[in-house]
Amino acid sequence: MDVIRSRAFEFVEKVGTLPDAASVVDAMGRVLGQHGFDYFCCTYVAPLSTEPARKAVLAERLPAGFLDMYSKAQYVWDDPALRHCKATVRPFRWFREAPYDPEREPRAAELVRRARDFGMVDGFMIPVASPTGRMGQVYFGGAAIELPDRELPALHLMALYAFDRALRLRGRPDVPQLALSFREREVLTQAALGRSTDEIADALNITGRTVKAHIKSCCEKLGAATRTQAVMIAMRDRIISP
């Protein structure tokens, strides 16, 4: 197992015991600092109409002054990365893969330039759906990122656990979960082991369509938006033990 994946699993094991948001970002820094990640942020994608923009931030380690600048200029409404979070559930390269038109969206282009001025040149965004249905994201970034594509699943898993812990530290109420059936736990355990739909179907002697139906049911019961998030919640709550 690669070092980053091993350390990511250590992070997953320990994150539930971290006492505050600062501890969460410190722990991420210890895992990812050597790969060029200096900055981290867990936020909701957009503030509610009844809350200041800074209240949407759950945990962060960003360059000094960046959040003040961002909030004062109200870039939250022009940020192409946050907008892209609403259109995908897959991790993407920060700004580089978030589409915007510099000519038609000058404030978006301005934000990209100002972020670079603060040393936030590269990074990843991981969209996360909170159990209450509110969309969030986790940002990992820095001046120059060195992370092979094969390590993205480890980054994705860390993001889900970091966001969940930040939410709990904020004091969100737990969302009631419906019990998974024996077969649903079997399917989700296989998914946690990294097996594809076809591989799960072969292992359990069921059809791929049935596997997808069980995964969908697991997501609905656990309040998850994706298979990966369902696995995270089930492992966190000891529903499955791969």
RADA-V992110 format. One record per run of one state. SS is the DSSP state (a for helix, b for strand, c for the rest). FROM is the first residue (numbers start at 1). TO is the last residue. If there is no record, write none. Layout:
SS;FROM;TO
SS;FROM;TO
//
This chain:
c;1;2
a;3;17
c;18;20
a;21;35
c;36;38
b;39;44
c;45;52
a;53;56
b;57;61
c;62;65
a;66;73
c;74;74
a;75;77
c;78;79
a;80;85
c;86;91
b;92;93
c;94;105
a;106;117
c;118;121
b;122;129
c;130;134
b;135;142
c;143;148
a;149;170
c;171;181
a;182;192
c;193;196
a;197;204
c;205;207
a;208;222
c;223;226
a;227;236
c;237;242
//
